[in-house]
Amino acid sequence: MPGNRSRALVQLGPVTLPAAIGRSGRTAFKREGDGATPIAAMPVLYGFVRGDRVRALPTALPMRRIRPDMLWCDQPEHPSYNRLVKAPFKPSHEEMKREDGLYDVCLVLDWNVSSRQRNRGSAIFFHLIRPGYQPTAGCVAVKLRDMQRLLRFIRKGTVVKVL
């Protein structure tokens, strides 16, 4: 969106929606911790859902129910960098079962997942938005009703583009 680098449009096939992106805007040179969203066509791999908060979602996308021990490693030097790990886990990580609801529906985008490089950025997810389109740490975020609408059409490999 003009004048706000942490707002953008996200495109999935023929559908374009408003989204929040990283606090640092978009970048072609994504680095771990830079707060930017990669400029890339990112296929969806699979998703997570907080089954205790969100009812069953009609989708062909493989979805996993979030458990309290699910974490995502964001420590570049660790062998599990940019991978799902289980608690207890001491290296730097994100909790998947968040209290703020952002990951109540969380799709894993293939950014630095299939072909991993240290410090290229981790946990680039397509998840739910904070009120007022507040910036993310580099993810793409949309409203719950938009996510619910999109999930009917998203399959493994559906490409997410940030415009």
PyRosetta script that sets phi, psi and omega in degrees:
from pyrosetta import init, pose_from_sequence

init()
pose = pose_from_sequence("MPGNRSRALVQLGPVTLPAAIGRSGRTAFKREGDGATPIAAMPVLYGFVRGDRVRALPTALPMRRIRPDMLWCDQPEHPSYNRLVKAPFKPSHEEMKREDGLYDVCLVLDWNVSSRQRNRGSAIFFHLIRPGYQPTAGCVAVKLRDMQRLLRFIRKGTVVKVL")
pose.set_psi(1, 133.8)
pose.set_omega(1, -178.6)
pose.set_phi(2, -55.5)
pose.set_psi(2, 133.1)
pose.set_omega(2, 175.2)
pose.set_phi(3, 83.9)
pose.set_psi(3, -4.7)
pose.set_omega(3, 179.0)
pose.set_phi(4, -137.4)
pose.set_psi(4, 102.2)
pose.set_omega(4, -173.5)
pose.set_phi(5, -70.7)
pose.set_psi(5, -13.5)
pose.set_omega(5, 178.6)
pose.set_phi(6, -97.7)
pose.set_psi(6, 12.8)
pose.set_omega(6, 174.2)
pose.set_phi(7, -119.9)
pose.set_psi(7, 146.7)
pose.set_omega(7, -179.7)
pose.set_phi(8, -158.2)
pose.set_psi(8, 177.0)
pose.set_omega(8, 169.4)
pose.set_phi(9, -105.9)
pose.set_psi(9, 141.6)
pose.set_omega(9, 177.4)
pose.set_phi(10, -115.7)
pose.set_psi(10, 136.8)
pose.set_omega(10, -177.4)
pose.set_phi(11, -119.6)
pose.set_psi(11, 130.2)
pose.set_omega(11, 172.9)
pose.set_phi(12, -127.8)
pose.set_psi(12, 104.1)
pose.set_omega(12, -175.8)
pose.set_phi(13, 59.3)
pose.set_psi(13, -128.7)
pose.set_omega(13, -177.2)
pose.set_phi(14, -82.8)
pose.set_psi(14, -3.5)
pose.set_omega(14, -175.8)
pose.set_phi(15, -97.9)
pose.set_psi(15, 130.7)
pose.set_omega(15, 176.6)
pose.set_phi(16, -124.7)
pose.set_psi(16, 130.0)
pose.set_omega(16, -176.4)
pose.set_phi(17, -134.9)
pose.set_psi(17, 154.7)
pose.set_omega(17, 173.2)
pose.set_phi(18, -71.3)
pose.set_psi(18, 146.5)
pose.set_omega(18, -178.3)
pose.set_phi(19, -147.5)
pose.set_psi(19, 160.0)
pose.set_omega(19, 168.6)
pose.set_phi(20, -96.9)
pose.set_psi(20, 143.0)
pose.set_omega(20, 176.5)
pose.set_phi(21, -129.4)
pose.set_psi(21, -169.7)
pose.set_omega(21, -175.7)
pose.set_phi(22, -57.4)
pose.set_psi(22, 148.1)
pose.set_omega(22, -178.7)
pose.set_phi(23, -59.4)
pose.set_psi(23, -22.9)
pose.set_omega(23, 179.3)
pose.set_phi(24, -98.3)
pose.set_psi(24, 9.5)
pose.set_omega(24, 179.5)
pose.set_phi(25, 81.6)
pose.set_psi(25, -148.6)
pose.set_omega(25, -178.2)
pose.set_phi(26, -105.1)
pose.set_psi(26, 153.7)
pose.set_omega(26, 177.9)
pose.set_phi(27, -149.5)
pose.set_psi(27, 147.5)
pose.set_omega(27, 173.6)
pose.set_phi(28, -90.7)
pose.set_psi(28, -6.9)
pose.set_omega(28, -176.3)
pose.set_phi(29, -125.1)
pose.set_psi(29, 61.9)
pose.set_omega(29, -176.2)
pose.set_phi(30, -60.6)
pose.set_psi(30, 133.3)
pose.set_omega(30, 176.3)
pose.set_phi(31, -131.6)
pose.set_psi(31, 149.4)
pose.set_omega(31, 179.0)
pose.set_phi(32, -56.1)
pose.set_psi(32, 128.3)
pose.set_omega(32, 174.4)
pose.set_phi(33, 81.0)
pose.set_psi(33, 6.1)
pose.set_omega(33, -176.7)
pose.set_phi(34, -81.2)
pose.set_psi(34, -8.7)
pose.set_omega(34, 178.5)
pose.set_phi(35, 73.3)
pose.set_psi(35, 14.6)
pose.set_omega(35, -177.8)
pose.set_phi(36, -107.7)
pose.set_psi(36, 155.7)
pose.set_omega(36, 176.3)
pose.set_phi(37, -98.8)
pose.set_psi(37, 131.4)
pose.set_omega(37, -178.9)
pose.set_phi(38, -64.9)
pose.set_psi(38, 140.1)
pose.set_omega(38, 170.2)
pose.set_phi(39, -85.2)
pose.set_psi(39, 101.9)
pose.set_omega(39, -175.7)
pose.set_phi(40, -166.9)
pose.set_psi(40, 158.2)
pose.set_omega(40, 170.2)
pose.set_phi(41, -91.2)
pose.set_psi(41, 111.2)
pose.set_omega(41, -172.1)
pose.set_phi(42, -111.9)
pose.set_psi(42, 111.8)
pose.set_omega(42, 177.4)
pose.set_phi(43, -67.8)
pose.set_psi(43, 145.9)
pose.set_omega(43, 174.6)
pose.set_phi(44, -80.6)
pose.set_psi(44, 132.7)
pose.set_omega(44, 180.0)
pose.set_phi(45, -95.5)
pose.set_psi(45, -52.7)
pose.set_omega(45, -179.3)
pose.set_phi(46, -168.7)
pose.set_psi(46, -178.7)
pose.set_omega(46, -177.3)
pose.set_phi(47, -140.8)
pose.set_psi(47, 171.4)
pose.set_omega(47, 176.1)
pose.set_phi(48, -126.6)
pose.set_psi(48, 151.6)
pose.set_omega(48, 177.4)
pose.set_phi(49, -142.8)
pose.set_psi(49, 141.1)
pose.set_omega(49, 172.8)
pose.set_phi(50, -85.9)
pose.set_psi(50, 92.1)
pose.set_omega(50, -177.1)
pose.set_phi(51, -61.1)
pose.set_psi(51, -22.2)
pose.set_omega(51, 178.6)
pose.set_phi(52, -79.5)
pose.set_psi(52, -10.5)
pose.set_omega(52, -179.0)
pose.set_phi(53, -119.8)
pose.set_psi(53, -30.5)
pose.set_omega(53, -175.9)
pose.set_phi(54, -121.0)
pose.set_psi(54, 128.7)
pose.set_omega(54, 179.0)
pose.set_phi(55, -68.3)
pose.set_psi(55, 165.8)
pose.set_omega(55, 179.8)
pose.set_phi(56, -48.9)
pose.set_psi(56, 134.9)
pose.set_omega(56, -177.5)
pose.set_phi(57, -108.3)
pose.set_psi(57, 128.3)
pose.set_omega(57, 177.1)
pose.set_phi(58, -73.4)
pose.set_psi(58, 110.5)
pose.set_omega(58, -179.7)
pose.set_phi(59, -158.3)
pose.set_psi(59, 151.5)
pose.set_omega(59, 174.6)
pose.set_phi(60, -90.6)
pose.set_psi(60, -3.7)
pose.set_omega(60, -179.1)
pose.set_phi(61, -75.2)
pose.set_psi(61, 135.2)
pose.set_omega(61, 174.3)
pose.set_phi(62, -61.6)
pose.set_psi(62, 123.5)
pose.set_omega(62, -178.4)
pose.set_phi(63, -122.9)
pose.set_psi(63, 138.1)
pose.set_omega(63, 177.5)
pose.set_phi(64, -115.1)
pose.set_psi(64, 138.5)
pose.set_omega(64, 176.5)
pose.set_phi(65, -74.2)
pose.set_psi(65, 131.1)
pose.set_omega(65, -178.8)
pose.set_phi(66, -73.6)
pose.set_psi(66, 130.6)
pose.set_omega(66, 175.5)
pose.set_phi(67, -109.4)
pose.set_psi(67, 158.1)
pose.set_omega(67, -178.5)
pose.set_phi(68, -60.5)
pose.set_psi(68, -25.4)
pose.set_omega(68, -177.2)
pose.set_phi(69, -89.2)
pose.set_psi(69, 4.7)
pose.set_omega(69, -178.5)
pose.set_phi(70, -83.6)
pose.set_psi(70, 125.5)
pose.set_omega(70, 178.7)
pose.set_phi(71, -132.4)
pose.set_psi(71, 162.5)
pose.set_omega(71, 176.9)
pose.set_phi(72, -124.9)
pose.set_psi(72, 118.9)
pose.set_omega(72, -176.5)
pose.set_phi(73, -72.3)
pose.set_psi(73, 126.1)
pose.set_omega(73, 175.6)
pose.set_phi(74, -122.6)
pose.set_psi(74, 25.4)
pose.set_omega(74, 178.0)
pose.set_phi(75, -94.6)
pose.set_psi(75, 104.5)
pose.set_omega(75, -172.5)
pose.set_phi(76, -54.6)
pose.set_psi(76, -31.2)
pose.set_omega(76, -176.7)
pose.set_phi(77, -82.1)
pose.set_psi(77, -10.8)
pose.set_omega(77, -175.7)
pose.set_phi(78, -82.9)
pose.set_psi(78, 143.6)
pose.set_omega(78, 178.4)
pose.set_phi(79, -59.9)
pose.set_psi(79, -23.4)
pose.set_omega(79, 179.4)
pose.set_phi(80, -96.2)
pose.set_psi(80, 17.9)
pose.set_omega(80, 179.1)
pose.set_phi(81, -51.4)
pose.set_psi(81, 132.4)
pose.set_omega(81, 179.5)
pose.set_phi(82, 59.1)
pose.set_psi(82, 41.5)
pose.set_omega(82, 178.0)
pose.set_phi(83, -136.6)
pose.set_psi(83, 156.6)
pose.set_omega(83, 172.3)
pose.set_phi(84, -71.2)
pose.set_psi(84, 133.3)
pose.set_omega(84, 177.6)
pose.set_phi(85, -132.9)
pose.set_psi(85, 170.1)
pose.set_omega(85, -179.3)
pose.set_phi(86, -112.4)
pose.set_psi(86, 144.2)
pose.set_omega(86, 172.9)
pose.set_phi(87, -74.4)
pose.set_psi(87, 149.7)
pose.set_omega(87, -2.3)
pose.set_phi(88, -75.1)
pose.set_psi(88, 143.5)
pose.set_omega(88, -177.4)
pose.set_phi(89, -150.6)
pose.set_psi(89, 113.5)
pose.set_omega(89, -173.5)
pose.set_phi(90, -78.9)
pose.set_psi(90, -38.2)
pose.set_omega(90, -179.2)
pose.set_phi(91, -58.7)
pose.set_psi(91, 166.0)
pose.set_omega(91, -178.7)
pose.set_phi(92, -56.8)
pose.set_psi(92, 137.7)
pose.set_omega(92, -176.7)
pose.set_phi(93, -160.1)
pose.set_psi(93, 169.1)
pose.set_omega(93, 172.1)
pose.set_phi(94, -112.9)
pose.set_psi(94, 143.0)
pose.set_omega(94, 173.5)
pose.set_phi(95, -83.5)
pose.set_psi(95, 132.2)
pose.set_omega(95, 179.3)
pose.set_phi(96, -80.3)
pose.set_psi(96, -31.5)
pose.set_omega(96, 179.8)
pose.set_phi(97, -91.6)
pose.set_psi(97, 82.0)
pose.set_omega(97, -175.4)
pose.set_phi(98, -86.8)
pose.set_psi(98, 148.4)
pose.set_omega(98, 177.5)
pose.set_phi(99, -78.5)
pose.set_psi(99, -25.4)
pose.set_omega(99, -174.9)
pose.set_phi(100, -80.2)
pose.set_psi(100, -4.3)
pose.set_omega(100, 175.5)
pose.set_phi(101, 83.3)
pose.set_psi(101, -2.5)
pose.set_omega(101, -177.2)
pose.set_phi(102, -61.6)
pose.set_psi(102, -34.4)
pose.set_omega(102, -178.2)
pose.set_phi(103, -101.5)
pose.set_psi(103, 19.8)
pose.set_omega(103, 176.2)
pose.set_phi(104, -58.3)
pose.set_psi(104, -32.9)
pose.set_omega(104, 166.8)
pose.set_phi(105, -132.7)
pose.set_psi(105, 119.6)
pose.set_omega(105, -173.6)
pose.set_phi(106, -140.7)
pose.set_psi(106, 117.4)
pose.set_omega(106, 180.0)
pose.set_phi(107, -103.6)
pose.set_psi(107, 136.1)
pose.set_omega(107, -179.9)
pose.set_phi(108, -86.5)
pose.set_psi(108, 119.7)
pose.set_omega(108, 177.0)
pose.set_phi(109, -92.1)
pose.set_psi(109, 145.1)
pose.set_omega(109, -179.0)
pose.set_phi(110, -80.5)
pose.set_psi(110, 69.6)
pose.set_omega(110, 170.4)
pose.set_phi(111, -111.5)
pose.set_psi(111, 110.9)
pose.set_omega(111, 176.8)
pose.set_phi(112, 61.7)
pose.set_psi(112, 29.4)
pose.set_omega(112, 178.3)
pose.set_phi(113, -105.6)
pose.set_psi(113, -61.4)
pose.set_omega(113, -178.6)
pose.set_phi(114, -63.7)
pose.set_psi(114, -38.5)
pose.set_omega(114, 178.6)
pose.set_phi(115, -127.0)
pose.set_psi(115, 95.1)
pose.set_omega(115, -171.7)
pose.set_phi(116, -88.1)
pose.set_psi(116, 139.7)
pose.set_omega(116, 171.6)
pose.set_phi(117, -134.0)
pose.set_psi(117, 135.6)
pose.set_omega(117, -179.8)
pose.set_phi(118, -57.6)
pose.set_psi(118, 137.6)
pose.set_omega(118, 176.8)
pose.set_phi(119, 68.9)
pose.set_psi(119, 8.9)
pose.set_omega(119, 179.1)
pose.set_phi(120, -82.1)
pose.set_psi(120, -5.3)
pose.set_omega(120, 179.9)
pose.set_phi(121, 111.3)
pose.set_psi(121, 142.3)
pose.set_omega(121, -178.0)
pose.set_phi(122, -133.8)
pose.set_psi(122, 163.1)
pose.set_omega(122, 174.9)
pose.set_phi(123, 54.8)
pose.set_psi(123, 47.0)
pose.set_omega(123, 173.9)
pose.set_phi(124, -87.4)
pose.set_psi(124, 99.6)
pose.set_omega(124, -174.8)
pose.set_phi(125, -109.5)
pose.set_psi(125, 161.7)
pose.set_omega(125, 171.1)
pose.set_phi(126, -110.4)
pose.set_psi(126, 104.6)
pose.set_omega(126, -170.7)
pose.set_phi(127, -134.8)
pose.set_psi(127, -169.4)
pose.set_omega(127, -177.2)
pose.set_phi(128, -84.2)
pose.set_psi(128, 155.6)
pose.set_omega(128, -170.3)
pose.set_phi(129, -92.9)
pose.set_psi(129, 153.7)
pose.set_omega(129, 169.5)
pose.set_phi(130, -82.8)
pose.set_psi(130, 156.1)
pose.set_omega(130, 177.2)
pose.set_phi(131, -55.1)
pose.set_psi(131, 142.3)
pose.set_omega(131, 177.3)
pose.set_phi(132, 73.2)
pose.set_psi(132, 18.4)
pose.set_omega(132, 179.2)
pose.set_phi(133, 55.8)
pose.set_psi(133, 42.3)
pose.set_omega(133, 176.9)
pose.set_phi(134, -62.1)
pose.set_psi(134, 147.7)
pose.set_omega(134, -176.8)
pose.set_phi(135, -63.0)
pose.set_psi(135, 156.5)
pose.set_omega(135, 174.9)
pose.set_phi(136, -100.7)
pose.set_psi(136, -177.3)
pose.set_omega(136, 175.5)
pose.set_phi(137, -89.0)
pose.set_psi(137, 5.6)
pose.set_omega(137, -179.8)
pose.set_phi(138, 141.5)
pose.set_psi(138, -8.8)
pose.set_omega(138, 178.8)
pose.set_phi(139, -78.9)
pose.set_psi(139, 177.2)
pose.set_omega(139, 174.1)
pose.set_phi(140, -112.4)
pose.set_psi(140, 129.4)
pose.set_omega(140, -175.3)
pose.set_phi(141, -131.3)
pose.set_psi(141, 139.1)
pose.set_omega(141, 179.4)
pose.set_phi(142, -133.1)
pose.set_psi(142, 168.5)
pose.set_omega(142, 177.3)
pose.set_phi(143, -67.3)
pose.set_psi(143, 152.0)
pose.set_omega(143, -179.6)
pose.set_phi(144, -56.4)
pose.set_psi(144, -44.0)
pose.set_omega(144, -177.1)
pose.set_phi(145, -66.0)
pose.set_psi(145, -32.7)
pose.set_omega(145, 175.7)
pose.set_phi(146, -68.6)
pose.set_psi(146, -41.5)
pose.set_omega(146, 178.4)
pose.set_phi(147, -62.6)
pose.set_psi(147, -43.9)
pose.set_omega(147, 179.6)
pose.set_phi(148, -60.8)
pose.set_psi(148, -40.9)
pose.set_omega(148, 178.8)
pose.set_phi(149, -65.2)
pose.set_psi(149, -43.8)
pose.set_omega(149, -177.8)
pose.set_phi(150, -67.9)
pose.set_psi(150, -37.0)
pose.set_omega(150, -175.2)
pose.set_phi(151, -58.8)
pose.set_psi(151, -25.6)
pose.set_omega(151, 178.0)
pose.set_phi(152, -62.6)
pose.set_psi(152, -25.9)
pose.set_omega(152, -173.7)
pose.set_phi(153, -111.2)
pose.set_psi(153, -14.4)
pose.set_omega(153, -177.4)
pose.set_phi(154, -76.9)
pose.set_psi(154, 133.6)
pose.set_omega(154, 175.4)
pose.set_phi(155, -127.1)
pose.set_psi(155, 166.9)
pose.set_omega(155, 172.6)
pose.set_phi(156, -57.8)
pose.set_psi(156, 128.1)
pose.set_omega(156, 179.8)
pose.set_phi(157, 98.7)
pose.set_psi(157, -12.5)
pose.set_omega(157, 175.2)
pose.set_phi(158, -57.0)
pose.set_psi(158, 131.1)
pose.set_omega(158, -174.5)
pose.set_phi(159, -92.1)
pose.set_psi(159, 132.1)
pose.set_omega(159, 175.3)
pose.set_phi(160, -104.6)
pose.set_psi(160, 124.5)
pose.set_omega(160, 177.8)
pose.set_phi(161, -119.8)
pose.set_psi(161, 134.0)
pose.set_omega(161, 175.2)
pose.set_phi(162, -97.4)
pose.set_psi(162, 121.3)
pose.set_omega(162, -177.2)
pose.set_phi(163, -97.8)
pose.dump_pdb("model.pdb")
